[in-house]
């Protein structure tokens, strides 16, 4: 069954129409899953599909409806579906979200419908036309798009743990093609402007815009492929501690890593579990589901390094924001094509060498909404560019994603950089 994904067009539709289009897209993504699929939590970092649907509804109810005089649909939902907003109140433990059989899937659907009706009532009122209210609705819509990506990311892990290896959206694998040759894009370096310009939406962690010194460097013109990763593996990359950061080596050995997440040994070589089914490894596709530790070890093995987020943005700011994103109907990274700097947006989130830290002058917003990004600016690494399950219109050159260095269930991959020498 193909996933009924639809695209929102935020620059051309009204706020109310965008609201409904994005809310409908979440339901479309979930509609191909059974009620049983939607309650499973396969690890602490994964949330059940039902929880994602309820949480983003709770966000609109909590931050927009309740402050404007609306009654909560159910008092206990505030405890069950709060994620990490300490200022709002207590919350159910994250690792136990899969234990919550009630409310049922149908009751979560009714919760969404009732909040949607109240939100449309609010948006048609004088209060809903206020600038600060509209800005908060905009934040909520981008928050929901983040959870659309998380919903797909998480259900992939859930289904991968099932002995039947079910596909979210079954379809044949594309035919293999030659691995594209790696090229390089030179940057002369200098002082560059980094961060959001102030036009259109951005998250607070993309601001303030500021200047950064970028040294001369080169950026690979495409992503690292499965074929190149197979060479790394064949050369003992997972068995050579000289390639790894100390914490990375400890993690890799403790968890028995010898390949990216979702890679499976078969009689015919390596295969991998995808949202569209289990398929043989295609050497020309971008490698995906690797941790920062693996990405850094690979870069060292290749005689290169990972780019800083400032180097990445210096290149990306001149590129069109287009690529393999939802609803491109792929649900998996695709091989590079065309000329020049390729795959900067979509396919895989690209690890950078930059720790997730506040920009100079950053200040979180007042109140509970200020907990959205700022309090996570520690022990995380920045990723850039979006991936194949990032909704179109939701990423941009300044977008800063972040994950811990050991994480690899998200759609993360690698683009190399170096200081300008020959590899």
ABEGO torsion letter per residue (X at the ends): XBBBBBBBBAAABBAAAAAAAAAAAAAAAAAABBAAAAABBABAABBBAAAAAAAAAAAAAAAAAAAAGBBBABAAAAAAABAABAAAEBBBBAAAAAABAOBBAAAAAAAAAAAAAAAAAAAABAAAABAAAAAAAAAAAAAAAAAAAAAAAAAAAAAAABAAGBBABBBBBBBBBBBBBBBBBBBAEEBBBBEBAGBEBBBAAAOBBBBBBBBBBBBBABBBBAAAAAAAAAAGAAABAAABBAAAAAAAAAAGBABBBGBBBBAAEBBBBBAAEBBBBBAABBBBGBBAAAAAAAAAAAGBBBBBAAAAAAAAAABBBBEBBOBAGAGBBBBBBEBEBBGABEGBBBBBABBBBBBBGBBBBBEAAAAAAAAABBGBBBBBGEBAABBBGABBAABBBBBBAABAABBBBBBBBBAGBBX
